């Protein structure tokens, strides 16, 4: 079916991605059909292919966009100085950035198994770039005697997993504010690396 009169790819394309993100986060990638995505946007199923080649391309683009935006936002922050201050900055940044994007976080971390091998390789490279940012902080802190971890790569992965876990339980309006959660997690991260 042709594009509806008045339909614009710069409007409908983002709506398709937003609908896919919402449905993938709610139901899981494997349980969502292209027809469901089209219905969510108000398109005929065939018209969806004007905006994306297939469901795999949608999943890949959602993950890629999330990770590229995450890296770009981190790079925009001023250098906080010594490794201890940078680690605190990373901890707070990671938690607060991700709390604003729960659907993107869920899809980016939980749907890796559904990527094709080529897409997985590209997404893993972006994830490694972000992980390397934290590992650099840990390496620098280790060299200055501020941190004491047996393996900086493993420590970086463990810290990121811990910080990302906030998204699984945090609810706006709950017992703890976002800032309080970030404060508590910073204290736990600091202790985990013996800072």
Protein Blocks (a to p, Z undefined) as FASTA:
>chain_A
ZZdehiafklmmmmmmmmmmmmmmmnopklpcfklmmmmnopafklmmmmogblklmmmm
mmmmmmmmmmmmmmmpccebifklmmmmmmmmmmmmmmmmmmlmmmmmmmmmmpcfklmm
mmmmmmmmmmmmmmmmmmmmmmnomaccfblklmmmmmmmmmmmmmmmgcghiabdfklm
mmmmmmmmmmmnoZZ
